Amino acid sequence: MNRKLASVEKILDVQPIPNANTIECVSVRGWKCVARKGEFKVGDLCIYCEIDSLIPMRPEFEFLRKSCYVKYDGGEGFRIRTVHLRGQVSQGICFPISILNTIWKYNYLPILAAGMDVTDILGIVKYDPPLPACLSGTAVGYLPTFIQETDEKRIQNYTEFFPDIFNKKDIMYSVTEKLDGSSGTFYLKEDHFGVCSHHLELCYNEKNTFWRIAKEQKIEEKLRTVARNLALQGELIGPGIEKNRYQLKEHEIRFFSVFDIDNYRYFNPIEFNDMMKILNLSTVPILKEYYQIPDTINELLVAADDVSVLNKNVIREGLVIRSMNYTERISFKVLNNAYLLKYKK
C-alpha cells in the first residue's frame, strides 16, 4: 500500500504568528502549517500534503520553486520539508480545496470528505534521498511481501491511526532513540537467507555494506541457531551514510525490531530485547521502558528534543515509542523538530 501523502483534511485551528502581517498558523490533524493570512478558517476543508511529499512540476505549484525545488533520480519536483517561518515551525503545506478543480477541470467538491486520500490524484510521491554508494547494488526484487516494511507513523498523524492514544493511560511504552541512517532487513525463511535495503532485496555483493555487515556480524549463522523464520530490522550508520552524523569510524548496525514471519507480527519490546541477547546483536539506544506517554503532542515533541546517546555533540533525530504489550500494538515516531530544521534541509 502506498503511503497517504496528500489528503483532504479539516482546519482545526487558526492562530496568529507574532510580528507577521501576511501569514498565520493553521492546525491540521496534529500538524501545524504556515498559511497565507485569511486563506482558511476553522472548519474549512483543505488539501494537506505531508513533509517529504514530492509535488509535481505544474504551473500551479511554481510558487514553491524558490524554497522547495529538487532534482532526483528520474526527474524533478517540489519537496515539502520542515521549515521555520517567523518563529513558527511549519510541517507540510495546505492548499485550498479548489486546487483539485483548477488542475483537473473537474468538480471534486461534492465527493470530498475529511480523510480522503488524494495522493494519486495530485501526482504526489514520497521523496527518498539517493542511496549512498556503499549501499548500492543489484536487486533481486522488492522487499518480500511476508515482511512488513519499516515505516513508523508520525505522532502528528495519531488521529488517523490511534485516535484515542492520549486517553489510554493503562498502556505502558518502550522508548528508543531514532537513529538517522539507512534501514535494512536481514531474514531467514526456511533455508533462504536474504538481505534487504529499505525497499529492495539485494543480490549478494561483497562491496555492499548491508551484505558486508551481515557477514561480519554472522547474522545468518545466528538466525539459524534459533530455528525460526524471522526478520531482523535495523539502522545502518557510519561513514558515507547520512553524513555520518554520529562521527563513527566504522559502520554499525543497530537493530530496532524482530518480525515473526510465520505469524506475521512484530515481537513486543520484551521479546525483542530477549532475542537480541540470544543473538548477541546491538540495539538502538533504549531510553526508557514502562513509560507512560504525556497528554499532548507538544509534550512528546519536548521529550524528543535532546542529544544523541551515540554522540552528545549531535542533536538526536527523535524517538520511537512502542507499546510494551501487544493486546493492542501501538508504535509511532516523534521526530525532533530541531534536528529536522538543522539537517533535513
Phi, psi and omega in degrees: 000130178287148180290139176279107183260332181230131183212160172282126181223162180260136175288117184268334184200151175226125182228145177289156174251122183307136177063024177239122184265338187244354181230159176212173184253126177246150180250131178227122188052237178258011184261152172242131183228148173273134180224164176297140182299129178084359183288328182228154170230163182302132181098345178294147168273147178218171170259114180256129177246126183288163173297148186074011167287139176250107186270135186292160179284105177219152181305326182295339184252008185299336179297345179274351189303313187299323186255342191235356187293133175218152168255147179211171180302115177102355179166208181210162181183193180245115182267126177272127182225173176289129179228166182236112183236118179052041178085358182252126173285129180239126184232099183108182179216143178248128175251149172301147182299335183292348182297332177297317180290324182297318185281317187254002177054036181225140183276096179276345192306317183296338185256001185279143176210151180304133180098347181295132181277121178239021181304309182290323179301320181275351181073031183267140175231168179278136175280122175240121178296152180297147178291141174296158185303325183291347181251359182285160180169177179275137183265140169288321182170194178287166175308131183305144184290346179275006176235138176280138178287142180285117179194082180295143177283142176284145182300331180296343178262017186300329183296334181277321188258321182225072190299334183254020190302322184280352178263351185264079185282353179274352181269129178255153190231157168258139181240124176236160176281134174276121181265145181262094179215222177231123186282143179221158180231135179235122187225155172233121178229117188058248182249006186258128174257129181233150178235131186228147166277197183300318186247340193234147168272136190254138171295153179298131179207113184296343178273345178283130187293326176301313180292322180296317178297319179302319179290314182298321182273357181054043185295319179299312181299319181293319178296324181292336180288338182266352174053046176221154176275102186228155172237129177257131181239132184209177182250123177270126182228159178135194185305133177083359182243120181047044177060021176048058185307326187270003175055049179274149178274335180228160176288146176226151170245125178244116186276147180232350178202156172235128181250126178276106186294316184296322182260002179046059179208155175276145169296145172283168185304326180291313178298320180299311181299319179297317181292323178296326177291319179297317183276349181057053179239152183278146179250165167299157180302125176267116187268317182209150171232152184057051181263136175259123183290151180287192188270344187220160175298318182302321178294324176292321178296323176295318179297327181286339187277094181200184179266164182283143173296328184283335180203109185293350179268003183240133174294135179283152183291327180158202182234152166241129186238126183227141179295142183289323177249155185250031166302321170221109182283121176237129183210128182204166178244150176237103183278144180279114183299326179297323178292315180300318182291327183277318191250333186261057183269000000 
